[in-house]
Amino acid sequence: MKLGIVGLPNVGKSTLFNAITQAGAESANYPFCTIDPNVGVVSVPDQRLNVLKDLYNSKKIVQTAIEFVDIAGLVKGASKGEGLGNKFLSNIREVDAIVHVVRCFEDSNVVHVDGSINSLRDIETINLELIFSDMEILDRRITKTTKALKADKTLQGELDILKNLKETLEEGKSIRTMDLSEDEWKFVNGLDLLSSKPVIYVANVSEDDLANDGADSQMVAAVREFAATENSEVVVICAQIEAEISELETDEEKLEFLETLGLEQSGLDKLIKSSYHLLGLISFLTAGVQEVRAWTIRNGAKAPEAGGKIHSDIERGFIKAETIAYEDLIEHGTMAAAKEKGLVRLEGKEYIVKDGDVILFKFNV
């Protein structure tokens, strides 16, 4: 999973990126501090792996991971090449989802590229640039398809979809707001349109607003109201607090720090959960003496596809998947005890893998 962190200059993008990846991207109080995209890989915390490690006396834990890309700040006119526009847009094309950081705090010491704080205006600035870029792509595709239609009348349906997409963009709406069929979405995804990508809006708030998840902030309320119109996610984070958490060495210290702030989880944990939900992802688990490991798959994936995440040979030569729910395994303590209760199942090719399934694949190639 690859997430691109975007936002206007000086909204806290790089501060947040540094905090959640500890990758040391430069962060400073001036526009275009980030020019080339910084990349950091973050392990996805999963307490189930620690429990399975003790159960199997495993030698190591291998967590699944998310790749974060800190993309240059954007300004009006990016779709026409203003600022670092073209570079910014090309970097967005490569990510699975957009993490759009929106400034929801007042601080006279941190300049705003537009001179004042307005969360909805900031969102609109970036969304419109993505829309303008998509309109150029659709114009070219519509021209090409219209010409091809003279020789191939079956392309009329495709042309109708393209024109429908353009009409939505002309209304100032992103493609992700559209109600399309599964087949239409498959077609749209092949167009590589920026405004079709799923978005998590990160409301970057002050420490005071973090304690109640931004409930008293009018700016956060505005972000939530807007996100609801396009079925996007909203996560409330204080980038400065995340930076302080990242400097702590142990998990115990981090938990104690969160407790003193009245928080149950870090912003990174909230962001990871939100990204899994937004992209429709789950994790299944494998366990043994050598290692316990989490594997990320799309929700709804069948057993052979899940096996293919481990190795293509498993998907190609899939026979059965010996499967047990994590909760059942932990409740009974061992696979042997769970088998006696009939909780270990042999599932075939049509089995849809569930989050937390502990699986041993049987295959032959």
Contacts in CASP RR format, 6 or more apart in sequence:
PFRMAT RR
TARGET T0000
AUTHOR 0000-0000-0000
METHOD contacts of the structure
MODEL  1
MKLGIVGLPNVGKSTLFNAITQAGAESANYPFCTIDPNVGVVSVPDQRLN
VLKDLYNSKKIVQTAIEFVDIAGLVKGASKGEGLGNKFLSNIREVDAIVH
VVRCFEDSNVVHVDGSINSLRDIETINLELIFSDMEILDRRITKTTKALK
ADKTLQGELDILKNLKETLEEGKSIRTMDLSEDEWKFVNGLDLLSSKPVI
YVANVSEDDLANDGADSQMVAAVREFAATENSEVVVICAQIEAEISELET
DEEKLEFLETLGLEQSGLDKLIKSSYHLLGLISFLTAGVQEVRAWTIRNG
AKAPEAGGKIHSDIERGFIKAETIAYEDLIEHGTMAAAKEKGLVRLEGKE
YIVKDGDVILFKFNV
1 66 0 8 1.000
1 67 0 8 1.000
1 96 0 8 1.000
1 97 0 8 1.000
1 275 0 8 1.000
1 279 0 8 1.000
1 281 0 8 1.000
1 296 0 8 1.000
2 66 0 8 1.000
2 67 0 8 1.000
2 69 0 8 1.000
2 94 0 8 1.000
2 95 0 8 1.000
2 96 0 8 1.000
3 66 0 8 1.000
3 67 0 8 1.000
3 68 0 8 1.000
3 69 0 8 1.000
3 95 0 8 1.000
3 96 0 8 1.000
3 97 0 8 1.000
3 98 0 8 1.000
3 99 0 8 1.000
3 200 0 8 1.000
3 275 0 8 1.000
4 68 0 8 1.000
4 69 0 8 1.000
4 70 0 8 1.000
4 71 0 8 1.000
4 91 0 8 1.000
4 92 0 8 1.000
4 95 0 8 1.000
4 97 0 8 1.000
4 98 0 8 1.000
4 99 0 8 1.000
5 13 0 8 1.000
5 16 0 8 1.000
5 17 0 8 1.000
5 68 0 8 1.000
5 69 0 8 1.000
5 70 0 8 1.000
5 71 0 8 1.000
5 99 0 8 1.000
5 101 0 8 1.000
6 13 0 8 1.000
6 71 0 8 1.000
6 73 0 8 1.000
6 74 0 8 1.000
6 88 0 8 1.000
6 92 0 8 1.000
6 98 0 8 1.000
6 99 0 8 1.000
6 100 0 8 1.000
6 101 0 8 1.000
6 126 0 8 1.000
7 13 0 8 1.000
7 73 0 8 1.000
7 74 0 8 1.000
7 100 0 8 1.000
7 101 0 8 1.000
7 102 0 8 1.000
7 122 0 8 1.000
7 126 0 8 1.000
8 73 0 8 1.000
8 74 0 8 1.000
8 75 0 8 1.000
8 103 0 8 1.000
8 112 0 8 1.000
8 113 0 8 1.000
8 114 0 8 1.000
8 122 0 8 1.000
8 125 0 8 1.000
8 126 0 8 1.000
9 30 0 8 1.000
9 31 0 8 1.000
9 32 0 8 1.000
9 33 0 8 1.000
9 73 0 8 1.000
9 74 0 8 1.000
9 75 0 8 1.000
9 113 0 8 1.000
10 29 0 8 1.000
10 30 0 8 1.000
10 31 0 8 1.000
10 103 0 8 1.000
10 110 0 8 1.000
10 111 0 8 1.000
10 112 0 8 1.000
10 113 0 8 1.000
11 101 0 8 1.000
11 102 0 8 1.000
11 103 0 8 1.000
11 122 0 8 1.000
11 204 0 8 1.000
12 27 0 8 1.000
12 101 0 8 1.000
12 103 0 8 1.000
12 204 0 8 1.000
12 239 0 8 1.000
13 34 0 8 1.000
13 70 0 8 1.000
13 71 0 8 1.000
13 73 0 8 1.000
13 101 0 8 1.000
14 25 0 8 1.000
14 26 0 8 1.000
14 27 0 8 1.000
14 33 0 8 1.000
14 34 0 8 1.000
14 38 0 8 1.000
14 70 0 8 1.000
15 27 0 8 1.000
15 239 0 8 1.000
15 240 0 8 1.000
15 242 0 8 1.000
15 243 0 8 1.000
16 101 0 8 1.000
16 202 0 8 1.000
16 204 0 8 1.000
16 237 0 8 1.000
16 239 0 8 1.000
16 242 0 8 1.000
17 23 0 8 1.000
17 25 0 8 1.000
17 38 0 8 1.000
17 40 0 8 1.000
17 68 0 8 1.000
17 70 0 8 1.000
18 24 0 8 1.000
18 25 0 8 1.000
18 27 0 8 1.000
18 243 0 8 1.000
18 246 0 8 1.000
19 239 0 8 1.000
19 242 0 8 1.000
19 243 0 8 1.000
19 245 0 8 1.000
19 246 0 8 1.000
19 268 0 8 1.000
20 42 0 8 1.000
20 68 0 8 1.000
20 242 0 8 1.000
20 246 0 8 1.000
20 267 0 8 1.000
20 268 0 8 1.000
20 271 0 8 1.000
21 40 0 8 1.000
21 41 0 8 1.000
21 42 0 8 1.000
21 68 0 8 1.000
22 246 0 8 1.000
23 38 0 8 1.000
23 39 0 8 1.000
23 40 0 8 1.000
24 38 0 8 1.000
25 34 0 8 1.000
25 38 0 8 1.000
25 70 0 8 1.000
26 33 0 8 1.000
26 34 0 8 1.000
27 33 0 8 1.000
29 109 0 8 1.000
29 110 0 8 1.000
29 111 0 8 1.000
30 111 0 8 1.000
31 73 0 8 1.000
31 75 0 8 1.000
31 113 0 8 1.000
32 72 0 8 1.000
32 73 0 8 1.000
32 83 0 8 1.000
32 84 0 8 1.000
34 70 0 8 1.000
34 71 0 8 1.000
34 72 0 8 1.000
34 73 0 8 1.000
35 72 0 8 1.000
35 84 0 8 1.000
35 87 0 8 1.000
36 72 0 8 1.000
37 69 0 8 1.000
37 70 0 8 1.000
37 71 0 8 1.000
37 72 0 8 1.000
37 91 0 8 1.000
38 69 0 8 1.000
38 70 0 8 1.000
39 67 0 8 1.000
39 68 0 8 1.000
39 69 0 8 1.000
39 70 0 8 1.000
40 67 0 8 1.000
40 68 0 8 1.000
40 69 0 8 1.000
41 65 0 8 1.000
41 66 0 8 1.000
41 67 0 8 1.000
41 68 0 8 1.000
42 65 0 8 1.000
42 66 0 8 1.000
42 67 0 8 1.000
42 68 0 8 1.000
42 268 0 8 1.000
42 272 0 8 1.000
43 63 0 8 1.000
43 64 0 8 1.000
43 65 0 8 1.000
44 63 0 8 1.000
44 64 0 8 1.000
44 65 0 8 1.000
44 66 0 8 1.000
44 272 0 8 1.000
44 283 0 8 1.000
44 294 0 8 1.000
44 296 0 8 1.000
45 63 0 8 1.000
45 269 0 8 1.000
45 272 0 8 1.000
46 63 0 8 1.000
46 64 0 8 1.000
46 283 0 8 1.000
46 294 0 8 1.000
48 285 0 8 1.000
48 294 0 8 1.000
48 326 0 8 1.000
48 356 0 8 1.000
49 61 0 8 1.000
49 63 0 8 1.000
49 285 0 8 1.000
49 292 0 8 1.000
49 293 0 8 1.000
49 294 0 8 1.000
50 61 0 8 1.000
51 330 0 8 1.000
52 58 0 8 1.000
52 285 0 8 1.000
52 287 0 8 1.000
52 292 0 8 1.000
52 326 0 8 1.000
52 358 0 8 1.000
53 60 0 8 1.000
53 61 0 8 1.000
53 292 0 8 1.000
55 287 0 8 1.000
55 329 0 8 1.000
55 330 0 8 1.000
55 333 0 8 1.000
55 334 0 8 1.000
56 287 0 8 1.000
56 288 0 8 1.000
56 289 0 8 1.000
56 292 0 8 1.000
57 289 0 8 1.000
58 287 0 8 1.000
58 288 0 8 1.000
58 289 0 8 1.000
58 290 0 8 1.000
58 291 0 8 1.000
58 292 0 8 1.000
59 289 0 8 1.000
59 290 0 8 1.000
59 291 0 8 1.000
60 290 0 8 1.000
60 291 0 8 1.000
60 292 0 8 1.000
61 291 0 8 1.000
61 292 0 8 1.000
61 293 0 8 1.000
62 291 0 8 1.000
62 292 0 8 1.000
62 293 0 8 1.000
62 294 0 8 1.000
63 293 0 8 1.000
63 294 0 8 1.000
64 283 0 8 1.000
64 293 0 8 1.000
64 294 0 8 1.000
64 295 0 8 1.000
64 296 0 8 1.000
66 272 0 8 1.000
66 275 0 8 1.000
68 99 0 8 1.000
69 91 0 8 1.000
69 94 0 8 1.000
69 95 0 8 1.000
71 88 0 8 1.000
71 91 0 8 1.000
71 92 0 8 1.000
72 84 0 8 1.000
72 85 0 8 1.000
72 87 0 8 1.000
72 88 0 8 1.000
72 91 0 8 1.000
73 84 0 8 1.000
73 88 0 8 1.000
74 83 0 8 1.000
74 84 0 8 1.000
74 85 0 8 1.000
74 88 0 8 1.000
74 125 0 8 1.000
74 126 0 8 1.000
74 129 0 8 1.000
75 82 0 8 1.000
75 83 0 8 1.000
75 85 0 8 1.000
75 113 0 8 1.000
75 125 0 8 1.000
76 82 0 8 1.000
76 125 0 8 1.000
76 128 0 8 1.000
76 129 0 8 1.000
77 83 0 8 1.000
77 85 0 8 1.000
77 129 0 8 1.000
77 132 0 8 1.000
78 84 0 8 1.000
78 85 0 8 1.000
78 86 0 8 1.000
78 88 0 8 1.000
78 89 0 8 1.000
78 129 0 8 1.000
78 133 0 8 1.000
79 85 0 8 1.000
79 89 0 8 1.000
79 129 0 8 1.000
79 130 0 8 1.000
79 132 0 8 1.000
79 133 0 8 1.000
79 136 0 8 1.000
80 132 0 8 1.000
85 129 0 8 1.000
89 129 0 8 1.000
89 130 0 8 1.000
89 133 0 8 1.000
89 194 0 8 1.000
92 98 0 8 1.000
92 130 0 8 1.000
92 194 0 8 1.000
92 197 0 8 1.000
93 192 0 8 1.000
93 194 0 8 1.000
95 197 0 8 1.000
96 197 0 8 1.000
96 198 0 8 1.000
96 279 0 8 1.000
97 197 0 8 1.000
97 198 0 8 1.000
97 199 0 8 1.000
97 200 0 8 1.000
97 275 0 8 1.000
97 278 0 8 1.000
97 279 0 8 1.000
98 197 0 8 1.000
98 198 0 8 1.000
98 199 0 8 1.000
98 200 0 8 1.000
99 199 0 8 1.000
99 200 0 8 1.000
99 202 0 8 1.000
99 271 0 8 1.000
99 275 0 8 1.000
100 123 0 8 1.000
100 126 0 8 1.000
100 199 0 8 1.000
100 200 0 8 1.000
100 201 0 8 1.000
100 202 0 8 1.000
101 202 0 8 1.000
101 204 0 8 1.000
101 239 0 8 1.000
102 119 0 8 1.000
102 122 0 8 1.000
102 123 0 8 1.000
102 201 0 8 1.000
102 202 0 8 1.000
102 203 0 8 1.000
102 204 0 8 1.000
102 219 0 8 1.000
102 223 0 8 1.000
103 112 0 8 1.000
103 117 0 8 1.000
103 119 0 8 1.000
103 122 0 8 1.000
103 204 0 8 1.000
104 117 0 8 1.000
104 119 0 8 1.000
104 203 0 8 1.000
104 204 0 8 1.000
104 205 0 8 1.000
104 209 0 8 1.000
104 214 0 8 1.000
104 217 0 8 1.000
104 219 0 8 1.000
104 220 0 8 1.000
104 223 0 8 1.000
105 117 0 8 1.000
105 204 0 8 1.000
105 205 0 8 1.000
105 206 0 8 1.000
105 209 0 8 1.000
106 117 0 8 1.000
106 206 0 8 1.000
107 206 0 8 1.000
114 121 0 8 1.000
114 122 0 8 1.000
114 125 0 8 1.000
117 219 0 8 1.000
119 203 0 8 1.000
119 219 0 8 1.000
119 220 0 8 1.000
119 222 0 8 1.000
119 223 0 8 1.000
120 222 0 8 1.000
120 223 0 8 1.000
120 226 0 8 1.000
123 201 0 8 1.000
123 223 0 8 1.000
123 226 0 8 1.000
127 174 0 8 1.000
127 195 0 8 1.000
128 172 0 8 1.000
130 174 0 8 1.000
130 194 0 8 1.000
130 195 0 8 1.000
131 169 0 8 1.000
131 172 0 8 1.000
131 173 0 8 1.000
131 174 0 8 1.000
131 195 0 8 1.000
133 194 0 8 1.000
134 165 0 8 1.000
134 169 0 8 1.000
134 175 0 8 1.000
134 193 0 8 1.000
134 194 0 8 1.000
134 195 0 8 1.000
134 196 0 8 1.000
135 166 0 8 1.000
135 169 0 8 1.000
135 170 0 8 1.000
137 191 0 8 1.000
137 192 0 8 1.000
137 193 0 8 1.000
138 162 0 8 1.000
138 165 0 8 1.000
138 166 0 8 1.000
138 169 0 8 1.000
138 191 0 8 1.000
138 193 0 8 1.000
139 166 0 8 1.000
141 162 0 8 1.000
141 191 0 8 1.000
142 159 0 8 1.000
142 162 0 8 1.000
142 163 0 8 1.000
142 166 0 8 1.000
145 155 0 8 1.000
145 158 0 8 1.000
145 159 0 8 1.000
145 162 0 8 1.000
146 159 0 8 1.000
148 155 0 8 1.000
149 155 0 8 1.000
149 156 0 8 1.000
149 159 0 8 1.000
158 187 0 8 1.000
161 184 0 8 1.000
161 187 0 8 1.000
161 188 0 8 1.000
164 178 0 8 1.000
165 175 0 8 1.000
165 178 0 8 1.000
165 188 0 8 1.000
165 191 0 8 1.000
165 193 0 8 1.000
168 174 0 8 1.000
168 175 0 8 1.000
168 177 0 8 1.000
168 178 0 8 1.000
169 175 0 8 1.000
169 195 0 8 1.000
173 230 0 8 1.000
174 195 0 8 1.000
174 196 0 8 1.000
174 230 0 8 1.000
175 188 0 8 1.000
175 193 0 8 1.000
175 195 0 8 1.000
175 196 0 8 1.000
176 195 0 8 1.000
176 196 0 8 1.000
176 197 0 8 1.000
176 198 0 8 1.000
176 199 0 8 1.000
176 230 0 8 1.000
176 231 0 8 1.000
176 232 0 8 1.000
177 229 0 8 1.000
177 230 0 8 1.000
177 231 0 8 1.000
180 188 0 8 1.000
188 196 0 8 1.000
189 196 0 8 1.000
198 232 0 8 1.000
198 278 0 8 1.000
198 279 0 8 1.000
199 227 0 8 1.000
199 230 0 8 1.000
199 232 0 8 1.000
199 233 0 8 1.000
199 278 0 8 1.000
200 232 0 8 1.000
200 233 0 8 1.000
200 234 0 8 1.000
200 235 0 8 1.000
200 271 0 8 1.000
200 274 0 8 1.000
200 275 0 8 1.000
200 278 0 8 1.000
201 223 0 8 1.000
201 226 0 8 1.000
201 227 0 8 1.000
201 232 0 8 1.000
201 233 0 8 1.000
201 234 0 8 1.000
201 235 0 8 1.000
202 234 0 8 1.000
202 235 0 8 1.000
202 236 0 8 1.000
202 237 0 8 1.000
202 271 0 8 1.000
203 214 0 8 1.000
203 217 0 8 1.000
203 219 0 8 1.000
203 220 0 8 1.000
203 223 0 8 1.000
203 224 0 8 1.000
203 234 0 8 1.000
203 235 0 8 1.000
203 236 0 8 1.000
203 237 0 8 1.000
204 237 0 8 1.000
204 238 0 8 1.000
204 239 0 8 1.000
205 214 0 8 1.000
205 217 0 8 1.000
205 220 0 8 1.000
205 236 0 8 1.000
205 237 0 8 1.000
205 238 0 8 1.000
206 238 0 8 1.000
207 238 0 8 1.000
207 240 0 8 1.000
207 241 0 8 1.000
207 261 0 8 1.000
209 216 0 8 1.000
209 217 0 8 1.000
209 220 0 8 1.000
209 236 0 8 1.000
209 238 0 8 1.000
210 236 0 8 1.000
210 237 0 8 1.000
210 238 0 8 1.000
210 241 0 8 1.000
210 261 0 8 1.000
210 263 0 8 1.000
211 261 0 8 1.000
211 262 0 8 1.000
211 263 0 8 1.000
213 236 0 8 1.000
214 220 0 8 1.000
214 236 0 8 1.000
220 234 0 8 1.000
220 236 0 8 1.000
223 234 0 8 1.000
224 234 0 8 1.000
227 233 0 8 1.000
227 234 0 8 1.000
232 278 0 8 1.000
233 274 0 8 1.000
233 275 0 8 1.000
233 277 0 8 1.000
233 278 0 8 1.000
235 267 0 8 1.000
235 270 0 8 1.000
235 271 0 8 1.000
235 274 0 8 1.000
236 270 0 8 1.000
237 267 0 8 1.000
237 270 0 8 1.000
237 271 0 8 1.000
241 261 0 8 1.000
242 266 0 8 1.000
242 267 0 8 1.000
242 268 0 8 1.000
244 257 0 8 1.000
245 254 0 8 1.000
245 257 0 8 1.000
245 258 0 8 1.000
245 266 0 8 1.000
248 254 0 8 1.000
248 257 0 8 1.000
254 266 0 8 1.000
258 264 0 8 1.000
258 265 0 8 1.000
258 266 0 8 1.000
275 281 0 8 1.000
276 282 0 8 1.000
276 296 0 8 1.000
279 298 0 8 1.000
280 298 0 8 1.000
280 299 0 8 1.000
281 296 0 8 1.000
281 297 0 8 1.000
281 298 0 8 1.000
281 299 0 8 1.000
282 296 0 8 1.000
282 297 0 8 1.000
282 298 0 8 1.000
282 299 0 8 1.000
282 300 0 8 1.000
282 353 0 8 1.000
282 354 0 8 1.000
282 355 0 8 1.000
282 356 0 8 1.000
283 294 0 8 1.000
283 295 0 8 1.000
283 296 0 8 1.000
283 297 0 8 1.000
283 355 0 8 1.000
283 356 0 8 1.000
284 294 0 8 1.000
284 295 0 8 1.000
284 297 0 8 1.000
284 306 0 8 1.000
284 353 0 8 1.000
284 354 0 8 1.000
284 355 0 8 1.000
284 356 0 8 1.000
284 357 0 8 1.000
284 358 0 8 1.000
284 359 0 8 1.000
285 292 0 8 1.000
285 293 0 8 1.000
285 294 0 8 1.000
285 295 0 8 1.000
285 326 0 8 1.000
285 356 0 8 1.000
285 357 0 8 1.000
285 358 0 8 1.000
285 359 0 8 1.000
286 292 0 8 1.000
286 293 0 8 1.000
286 295 0 8 1.000
286 310 0 8 1.000
286 358 0 8 1.000
286 359 0 8 1.000
286 360 0 8 1.000
287 293 0 8 1.000
287 358 0 8 1.000
295 306 0 8 1.000
295 309 0 8 1.000
295 310 0 8 1.000
296 309 0 8 1.000
297 305 0 8 1.000
297 306 0 8 1.000
297 309 0 8 1.000
297 353 0 8 1.000
299 355 0 8 1.000
300 352 0 8 1.000
300 353 0 8 1.000
301 352 0 8 1.000
301 353 0 8 1.000
302 349 0 8 1.000
302 350 0 8 1.000
302 351 0 8 1.000
302 352 0 8 1.000
302 353 0 8 1.000
303 318 0 8 1.000
303 321 0 8 1.000
303 323 0 8 1.000
303 347 0 8 1.000
303 348 0 8 1.000
303 349 0 8 1.000
303 350 0 8 1.000
303 351 0 8 1.000
303 352 0 8 1.000
303 353 0 8 1.000
303 359 0 8 1.000
303 361 0 8 1.000
304 314 0 8 1.000
304 315 0 8 1.000
304 318 0 8 1.000
304 349 0 8 1.000
305 315 0 8 1.000
306 321 0 8 1.000
306 353 0 8 1.000
306 359 0 8 1.000
307 314 0 8 1.000
307 315 0 8 1.000
307 318 0 8 1.000
307 321 0 8 1.000
307 359 0 8 1.000
307 361 0 8 1.000
308 314 0 8 1.000
308 315 0 8 1.000
310 361 0 8 1.000
313 363 0 8 1.000
313 365 0 8 1.000
314 361 0 8 1.000
314 363 0 8 1.000
316 363 0 8 1.000
316 365 0 8 1.000
317 363 0 8 1.000
317 364 0 8 1.000
317 365 0 8 1.000
318 348 0 8 1.000
318 349 0 8 1.000
318 361 0 8 1.000
318 363 0 8 1.000
319 362 0 8 1.000
319 363 0 8 1.000
319 364 0 8 1.000
320 346 0 8 1.000
320 347 0 8 1.000
320 348 0 8 1.000
320 361 0 8 1.000
320 362 0 8 1.000
321 346 0 8 1.000
321 347 0 8 1.000
321 348 0 8 1.000
321 351 0 8 1.000
321 353 0 8 1.000
321 359 0 8 1.000
321 360 0 8 1.000
321 361 0 8 1.000
321 362 0 8 1.000
322 344 0 8 1.000
322 345 0 8 1.000
322 346 0 8 1.000
322 347 0 8 1.000
322 359 0 8 1.000
322 360 0 8 1.000
322 361 0 8 1.000
322 362 0 8 1.000
323 344 0 8 1.000
323 345 0 8 1.000
323 346 0 8 1.000
323 347 0 8 1.000
323 351 0 8 1.000
323 353 0 8 1.000
323 357 0 8 1.000
323 358 0 8 1.000
323 359 0 8 1.000
323 360 0 8 1.000
324 335 0 8 1.000
324 338 0 8 1.000
324 343 0 8 1.000
324 344 0 8 1.000
324 345 0 8 1.000
324 357 0 8 1.000
324 358 0 8 1.000
325 343 0 8 1.000
325 354 0 8 1.000
325 356 0 8 1.000
325 357 0 8 1.000
325 358 0 8 1.000
326 356 0 8 1.000
326 357 0 8 1.000
326 358 0 8 1.000
328 338 0 8 1.000
328 341 0 8 1.000
328 343 0 8 1.000
329 335 0 8 1.000
329 338 0 8 1.000
329 343 0 8 1.000
329 358 0 8 1.000
332 338 0 8 1.000
332 341 0 8 1.000
332 343 0 8 1.000
335 344 0 8 1.000
338 344 0 8 1.000
353 359 0 8 1.000
END
